[in-house]
Amino acid sequence: MIQRVHFIEYNAKINTLAARPIFPKYGTPLLAAILKERGYDARIFLEGVSDMRFEKMADCDLVCFPVFAPAMNKVRACARQFRQERPRVPIVMGGPHVCLFPDSVVDVCDYAVRCEGDEVLPELIERLSNGGDARQVKGLSFLDGSQIVHTPDRPPPAIPQTIPDLTLIEGFERATRGIGRRTVVNTLQTSRGCHFHCKFCPTARLFGGAYRTRDIDSVVRDVRAKVRYNPFIFVVDNSFLGHRKRAAEMLHRLAKERLGAHFIIFERHEIGLDADMLQLMKRAGVRCIIVGIESLADENLQLYDKRQASREVVQAVENILAHGIHVIGTFVLGGDADTKDRAPEVNRFVEATGVSLNLFIVHDEETDESKGLMIPLNRRFQTYYERTDRANTDFYDYLTGNFVTYFPKRMKPSTLQECILSIYERAFSHPNIMRRVWSPNLFNATFGIAHGYAMKRMTNAVRRLADAHYLNHLRRVEQGLYDENEQLIEKNLASLDRLPIPRPLRDQVDFRSYECLVPLLTMPALIRYGLIRLRKRWGGGHQP
């Protein structure tokens, strides 16, 4: 009989933005809350917050691992320990990586969940408790002897009305109380899926190609439950405005409720062309929009199937900023149209507009070559690592979006790695972060600084690893594959058989960097904001 269910969530090995804040993935507290509603004793063990001693984590009847590629090796190590010391405890794995690549985990788990777990996990647990056949549960993959069994796909479920329960995180109450309490990064979901199918984005596969919205009453309850931890809420929807009429209804409701929440959302650039919606979003508490700019080169945008032109995106970003809403612009670098000259273009755009920056190396989650891959399999390092040693998974440590893991077409891997670091180091230099101190936009002058130093900390960690060994690894694997103009020589690549696997990473968690500097730099903006509020209350002025 299964009664106690533990979720174990690991971080990537390198310094992440979640080193200090409490930042669980959205799905883990939701699934734990769903099980709690059904009478199970559910607990979450979150690395960096919870007591992660094995004997405590293993005191359960079933264990679930949310799997993300950079944490894969930690998950595999813990699962093996369960197999050795608690062999009768069923091991279930899920999450984005498992959805995309279930075959990569079936050797260390009993069941891999290939879809959203809201329905499949409770059904699986009930069948296991009653001695039922897991083959009847749709959306699972598992080993039967040496053969991998994939049960039929499961239709995407409606978004549950259950409120994710952060208090189910072991150690959460202790970490959020008293002097030195840690900040909670609140997350919220109001929809799932996206109407677009950008080639580098796995959203369509992760959510079954279906766009669904959440009941507005449950959204309000969710926000109300979380603002006590932190008024800033990160909305994890891939497309917040995927259903415009319903989104407007929800925003009107949030504005009416006056919950005191400030939202950070994802949305395509088209929102910047909709003045009415921007005004409504600001009234409802939207303070920042993460816009997928991706590239300033139209050639790349066509390659990514973004269905947008760079000129339109730039105009949209300027419109959003003009409405007093901050922008985080996301870029990807390393597409077939990219050369090392792209790096200064990105920096000039960021400095000219004042947007914040998130930058990733181009990746391609698709493996079906019939679908026209952005990065062919013969250009991916993983193809050759698996030929070298199929059992060695050390390369997963580097799949964070910050390390080059393929052969670009128009620059060497080492050049692309240096480009990424140079963009970050310039964008998140002390002068560029500090210039936000006197920004008239309060969000820019507070969150912009906190985000900047979080990114600077991460950049420093990646730079240390790159200089210590990873750049040398890239120079070794690229040797003889590029001409003097850094163009990939396809015929030389065709003769490549295998590659040396990079060394495994050690955990690098930095809790101290800039912890005193960030509050100091945000103080002028908070004082200015307080004075403006006092002037308004006394009727002596207006906000400039």
C-alpha positions in Angstrom: 0.0 0.0 0.0 1.4 3.4 -1.0 0.8 6.2 1.4 4.0 8.3 1.7 5.3 9.9 -1.5 8.4 11.9 -1.7 9.5 14.3 -4.5 13.2 14.9 -4.7 14.3 17.9 -6.8 18.0 18.6 -7.5 19.7 21.8 -8.9 22.2 22.0 -11.7 25.8 21.6 -10.5 26.9 25.1 -11.5 26.0 28.3 -9.8 22.4 29.0 -10.7 20.0 31.9 -10.1 18.3 29.8 -7.5 21.4 29.5 -5.3 19.9 31.7 -2.5 16.2 32.2 -3.2 13.8 29.3 -2.7 12.8 28.5 -6.3 11.2 25.1 -6.9 10.0 24.2 -10.3 6.3 25.0 -10.7 5.1 21.4 -11.3 6.6 19.8 -8.1 4.5 21.7 -5.5 1.4 21.3 -7.7 1.8 17.5 -8.0 2.5 17.2 -4.3 -0.6 19.2 -3.5 -2.7 17.1 -5.9 -1.6 13.9 -4.0 -2.2 15.6 -0.7 -5.8 16.3 -1.8 -6.2 12.6 -2.5 -5.1 11.6 1.0 -1.4 10.8 0.4 1.4 12.0 2.7 3.4 14.0 0.2 6.7 15.8 0.9 9.2 17.7 -1.3 12.9 17.6 -0.8 14.4 20.6 -2.5 18.1 20.8 -2.8 19.5 23.9 -1.0 16.5 24.1 1.3 15.7 20.6 2.6 17.6 18.1 4.6 18.9 15.9 1.8 20.2 13.0 3.9 19.4 9.8 2.1 17.9 8.1 5.0 15.3 10.9 5.4 14.5 11.1 1.7 14.2 7.4 1.5 11.6 7.0 4.2 8.7 6.7 1.7 6.6 4.2 -0.2 7.2 5.8 -3.6 9.7 8.4 -4.8 9.3 10.9 -7.7 12.2 12.8 -9.4 11.5 15.8 -11.6 14.3 15.6 -14.1 16.1 18.5 -15.8 19.1 17.8 -18.0 21.8 19.7 -16.0 20.7 17.8 -12.8 20.5 14.4 -14.6 23.6 13.0 -13.0 22.5 13.9 -9.4 19.1 12.2 -10.1 20.8 9.1 -11.5 23.1 8.8 -8.5 20.2 9.1 -6.0 18.0 6.7 -8.0 20.9 4.1 -8.0 21.1 4.5 -4.2 17.4 3.8 -3.9 17.8 0.7 -6.1 20.6 -0.5 -3.9 19.3 0.4 -0.4 15.5 0.6 -0.9 14.8 -1.8 -3.8 11.1 -2.1 -3.0 10.4 1.6 -3.4 9.0 2.4 -6.9 10.9 5.1 -8.7 9.0 7.5 -10.9 10.6 10.2 -13.1 9.0 13.0 -15.0 9.6 16.6 -16.1 10.7 18.2 -19.4 13.7 16.0 -20.0 11.8 12.8 -19.4 9.0 14.0 -21.7 11.4 14.6 -24.5 13.8 11.7 -23.9 12.2 9.0 -21.8 14.7 6.4 -23.1 17.5 8.2 -21.3 16.1 7.4 -17.8 14.3 4.1 -18.0 17.5 2.3 -16.9 17.4 4.0 -13.5 13.6 4.2 -12.8 10.6 2.0 -12.8 8.3 4.4 -14.6 9.0 7.4 -16.8 6.1 9.9 -17.2 6.2 11.2 -20.8 3.4 13.9 -20.3 2.0 16.3 -17.7 1.7 14.4 -14.5 -1.6 15.8 -13.1 -3.6 12.8 -14.0 -1.1 10.1 -14.8 0.8 10.2 -11.5 -2.3 9.7 -9.2 -3.6 6.9 -11.5 -0.2 5.2 -11.5 0.0 5.3 -7.7 -3.5 4.0 -7.3 -2.8 1.0 -9.7 0.4 0.2 -7.9 -1.3 0.3 -4.5 -4.0 -2.1 -5.7 -1.8 -4.4 -7.6 -3.0 -3.2 -11.0 -1.2 -3.3 -14.3 0.8 -0.1 -15.1 0.5 -1.0 -18.8 -3.0 0.3 -18.7 -1.8 3.8 -17.7 -1.4 6.0 -20.7 1.7 8.2 -21.0 4.3 5.9 -19.4 7.6 4.4 -20.5 9.4 1.6 -18.7 11.7 -1.4 -19.2 10.3 -4.9 -19.6 13.4 -7.0 -19.5 15.6 -5.4 -22.1 12.8 -3.9 -24.1 11.4 -0.4 -23.6 7.6 -0.3 -23.4 5.8 2.9 -24.3 2.1 3.0 -23.4 -0.2 5.0 -25.7 0.1 8.8 -25.5 -2.3 10.6 -23.1 -4.5 13.5 -24.1 -3.5 16.8 -22.5 -5.5 17.3 -19.3 -7.3 20.4 -18.2 -5.3 22.6 -15.9 -6.2 21.6 -12.3 -7.7 24.1 -9.9 -5.4 22.8 -7.1 -3.1 25.5 -5.6 0.6 24.4 -5.5 1.6 24.0 -1.8 5.0 25.4 -1.0 4.7 24.3 2.6 5.1 20.7 1.5 8.8 21.5 0.9 10.7 20.0 3.8 12.4 22.9 5.7 10.3 25.6 4.0 8.8 27.1 7.1 12.2 27.2 8.8 13.9 28.8 5.8 11.2 31.6 5.5 11.1 32.7 9.1 13.2 34.9 11.3 16.4 36.9 10.7 18.1 35.8 7.5 15.0 34.3 6.1 15.2 33.4 2.4 13.3 34.9 -0.4 10.7 32.8 -2.1 10.5 33.1 -5.9 6.8 32.7 -6.5 5.6 31.0 -9.7 2.1 31.0 -11.3 0.5 29.2 -14.2 -2.5 30.6 -16.0 -2.3 28.7 -19.2 -0.3 25.8 -20.8 1.0 25.5 -24.3 1.5 27.9 -27.2 -0.1 28.5 -30.6 3.3 28.9 -32.2 5.9 26.2 -33.0 9.3 27.9 -33.0 11.9 25.3 -34.0 14.2 25.7 -31.0 11.3 25.6 -28.5 10.0 22.2 -27.0 6.7 23.7 -25.7 4.5 21.9 -28.4 6.0 18.5 -27.5 5.9 19.2 -23.7 2.2 20.1 -23.7 0.8 17.9 -26.4 0.4 20.7 -28.9 -2.7 21.9 -27.0 -3.2 25.4 -25.6 -5.4 25.5 -22.5 -6.3 28.1 -19.9 -6.8 27.9 -16.2 -10.0 28.7 -14.2 -9.7 32.4 -13.2 -11.0 31.8 -9.7 -8.2 29.3 -9.0 -5.6 31.9 -10.4 -6.9 34.5 -7.9 -6.7 32.0 -5.1 -3.2 31.0 -6.1 -2.0 34.6 -6.2 -3.6 35.3 -2.8 -1.9 32.3 -1.3 1.6 33.4 -2.5 1.8 37.2 -2.1 2.5 36.7 1.6 5.8 35.2 0.7 6.8 37.7 -2.0 4.6 40.2 -4.0 6.6 39.5 -7.2 5.2 36.5 -9.1 6.9 34.8 -12.1 4.2 33.6 -14.5 5.5 30.5 -16.2 3.0 30.5 -19.1 4.7 30.2 -22.5 2.1 32.5 -23.9 0.3 34.6 -21.4 -2.0 36.2 -24.0 -2.6 33.1 -26.1 -6.4 33.6 -25.7 -6.7 37.4 -25.7 -10.4 37.7 -24.6 -9.9 35.4 -21.7 -6.6 37.1 -20.7 -8.3 40.5 -20.7 -11.0 39.0 -18.4 -8.4 37.6 -16.0 -6.4 40.9 -16.0 -9.6 42.9 -15.2 -10.3 40.5 -12.3 -6.7 40.8 -11.0 -6.9 44.6 -11.1 -10.3 44.5 -9.3 -9.0 42.2 -6.6 -6.1 44.5 -5.7 -4.0 41.6 -4.4 -0.8 43.6 -4.2 1.0 41.3 -6.7 3.5 42.3 -9.3 3.8 39.9 -12.3 6.6 39.0 -14.6 5.2 37.3 -17.8 6.4 35.7 -21.0 4.9 37.0 -24.2 5.7 37.4 -27.9 6.6 40.8 -29.2 3.1 41.5 -30.7 2.0 42.6 -27.2 4.0 45.7 -27.7 1.7 46.7 -30.6 -1.4 46.5 -28.4 -1.6 49.7 -26.4 -5.0 48.9 -24.8 -3.7 45.6 -23.5 -0.5 47.1 -22.2 -2.5 49.6 -20.2 -4.7 46.9 -18.8 -1.7 44.7 -17.9 0.0 47.6 -16.0 -3.3 48.2 -14.1 -3.4 44.5 -13.2 0.2 44.6 -11.8 2.3 43.4 -14.8 5.7 45.0 -14.2 7.9 43.0 -16.6 7.5 41.2 -19.9 10.0 38.6 -21.0 10.1 39.0 -24.8 11.5 36.4 -27.1 13.6 38.7 -29.3 16.0 35.7 -30.1 18.0 37.4 -32.8 18.5 40.8 -34.5 19.1 39.0 -37.8 16.1 38.2 -39.9 17.9 35.3 -41.5 18.0 33.6 -38.1 14.4 34.4 -37.3 13.3 32.7 -40.4 15.5 29.7 -39.5 13.9 29.5 -36.1 10.4 29.9 -37.6 9.7 32.8 -35.3 7.3 34.5 -37.8 8.6 37.9 -36.8 11.0 40.6 -38.2 13.7 42.2 -36.1 12.4 45.8 -37.0 9.0 45.0 -35.7 10.4 43.5 -32.5 12.5 46.5 -31.8 9.5 48.8 -32.2 7.4 46.6 -30.0 10.0 46.6 -27.2 10.2 50.4 -27.4 6.4 50.6 -27.0 6.4 48.3 -24.0 9.1 50.4 -22.3 7.2 53.6 -23.1 4.2 52.2 -21.1 6.4 51.9 -18.0 6.7 48.1 -18.2 10.2 46.6 -17.9 11.5 44.2 -20.6 13.8 41.2 -20.3 14.9 40.4 -23.8 15.8 36.8 -24.5 18.3 36.0 -27.2 19.8 32.9 -28.6 23.2 32.8 -30.3 24.9 30.2 -32.5 22.4 29.9 -35.3 23.7 29.1 -38.8 23.6 32.8 -39.7 25.6 33.9 -36.7 29.2 34.9 -36.7 31.3 36.4 -33.9 30.1 39.9 -35.1 26.7 39.2 -33.6 28.0 39.7 -30.0 28.5 43.5 -30.2 25.1 43.9 -31.9 23.3 42.4 -28.9 25.3 44.6 -26.5 24.5 47.7 -28.4 20.8 46.9 -28.4 20.7 46.2 -24.7 22.6 49.4 -23.8 20.5 51.6 -26.2 17.1 50.3 -24.9 17.9 49.6 -21.2 16.2 46.2 -21.4 17.6 43.4 -19.2 19.2 40.4 -21.0 18.8 36.7 -20.9 21.0 34.9 -23.5 21.2 31.2 -24.4 23.2 29.2 -26.8 21.0 27.7 -29.6 19.8 24.2 -28.8 17.6 21.8 -30.6 15.5 19.2 -28.6 14.2 17.5 -31.7 16.0 14.3 -32.8 13.8 13.2 -35.8 15.9 14.1 -38.8 12.9 14.0 -41.1 11.6 17.2 -39.4 14.5 19.3 -40.6 16.7 19.8 -37.6 18.2 23.2 -36.8 21.3 21.4 -35.5 21.8 18.1 -37.4 22.7 15.1 -35.3 26.2 14.9 -36.9 26.9 18.4 -35.4 25.9 17.6 -31.8 28.6 16.6 -29.4 26.3 14.1 -27.7 26.3 12.0 -30.9 30.0 11.4 -30.6 30.1 11.3 -26.7 27.7 8.3 -26.9 30.0 6.5 -29.3 33.0 7.1 -27.0 31.2 5.7 -23.9 27.4 5.3 -24.0 27.3 4.7 -20.2 29.0 8.0 -19.4 26.6 10.8 -18.8 29.0 13.5 -17.6 28.2 15.7 -20.5 24.7 16.3 -19.1 26.3 18.6 -16.5 27.0 21.1 -19.3 23.4 21.2 -20.8 22.5 24.5 -19.1 22.3 26.7 -22.1 25.6 28.4 -21.1 28.0 25.9 -22.6 28.6 25.2 -26.3 27.7 21.6 -27.1 27.7 21.4 -30.9 29.6 22.5 -33.9 28.3 25.9 -35.2 28.4 26.5 -38.9 30.1 29.9 -39.1 32.4 30.1 -36.0 34.3 27.6 -33.9 32.7 26.3 -30.7 35.4 28.0 -28.7 34.6 31.3 -30.5 30.9 31.0 -29.7 31.7 30.2 -26.0 33.8 33.4 -25.8 31.1 35.4 -27.6 28.5 34.3 -25.0 30.7 35.2 -22.1 31.8 38.5 -23.6 28.1 39.6 -24.1 27.3 38.6 -20.5 30.4 40.2 -19.0 29.7 43.5 -20.8 25.9 43.5 -20.2 26.4 42.7 -16.5 29.4 44.8 -15.7 29.2 46.9 -12.6 28.8 50.2 -14.5 25.9 48.7 -16.7 24.1 47.3 -13.7 24.6 50.4 -11.5 23.2 52.8 -14.1 19.8 51.4 -13.3 20.0 52.9 -9.8 18.3 56.2 -10.9 15.9 54.7 -13.4 12.5 56.4 -13.2 11.0 52.9 -13.4 10.9 51.4 -9.9 10.9 47.8 -11.2 14.0 48.5 -13.4 15.7 50.2 -10.4 15.1 47.2 -8.1 14.5 44.0 -9.9 16.8 45.1 -12.8 19.7 45.4 -10.3 18.9 42.1 -8.5 18.6 40.3 -11.8 21.8 41.9 -13.1 23.9 40.7 -10.1 22.3 37.3 -10.2 23.3 37.0 -13.8 26.8 38.4 -13.1 27.3 35.7 -10.4 26.2 33.0 -12.9 28.5 34.5 -15.6 31.5 34.4 -13.2 30.8 30.7 -12.4 30.7 29.9 -16.2 33.8 31.9 -16.8 35.7 30.1 -14.1 34.8 26.7 -15.6 35.5 27.8 -19.2 38.9 29.1 -18.3 39.8 26.2 -16.1 39.1 23.5 -18.7 36.0 23.8 -21.0 37.6 26.2 -23.5 40.5 23.8 -23.8 38.0 21.0 -24.4 36.3 22.9 -27.2 39.6 23.8 -28.8 40.6 20.1 -28.8 37.3 18.9 -30.3 37.2 21.6 -33.0 40.7 21.0 -34.3 40.8 20.4 -38.0 37.1 21.0 -38.5 37.2 24.7 -39.4 39.0 26.8 -42.1 40.8 30.0 -41.6 37.5 32.0 -41.7 36.0 29.7 -39.1 33.6 28.1 -41.6 32.7 24.4 -40.7 34.4 22.0 -43.1 31.6 19.5 -43.6 33.8 16.8 -45.3 36.1 16.8 -42.3 33.2 16.5 -39.9 32.0 13.5 -41.9 35.1 11.6 -40.9 34.7 12.4 -37.2 34.0 9.2 -35.2 34.0 10.1 -31.5 34.9 12.8 -29.1 36.5 12.9 -25.6 33.9 13.4 -22.9 34.4 16.6 -20.8 35.2 16.1 -17.1 32.3 16.0 -14.7 31.5 19.2 -12.8 31.6 19.7 -9.1 28.8 21.5 -7.3 29.4 25.2 -7.3 26.9 27.1 -5.1 27.7 30.7 -4.1 25.4 32.2 -1.5 27.5 35.4 -0.7 28.3 37.2 -3.9 26.8 40.7 -4.0 24.3 40.0 -1.1 25.2 43.4 0.5 25.6 45.3 -2.7 22.2 44.6 -4.1 20.2 46.0 -1.1 22.4 49.0 -1.1 21.9 49.8 -4.7 18.1 49.3 -4.6 17.8 51.6 -1.6 17.7 54.9 -3.5 14.8 53.7 -5.7 12.8 52.4 -2.7 13.4 55.8 -0.9 12.3 57.7 -4.0 9.2 55.5 -4.3 8.3 56.0 -0.6 8.6 59.8 -1.0 6.4 59.8 -4.1 3.7 57.8 -2.2 3.9 60.3 0.7 3.5 63.2 -1.7 0.5 61.5 -3.3 -1.1 60.9 0.1 -0.6 64.5 1.2 -1.9 65.7 -2.2 1.3 67.6 -2.8 2.5 66.2 -6.1 2.4 63.5 -8.7 4.7 60.8 -9.9 7.2 62.1 -12.5 
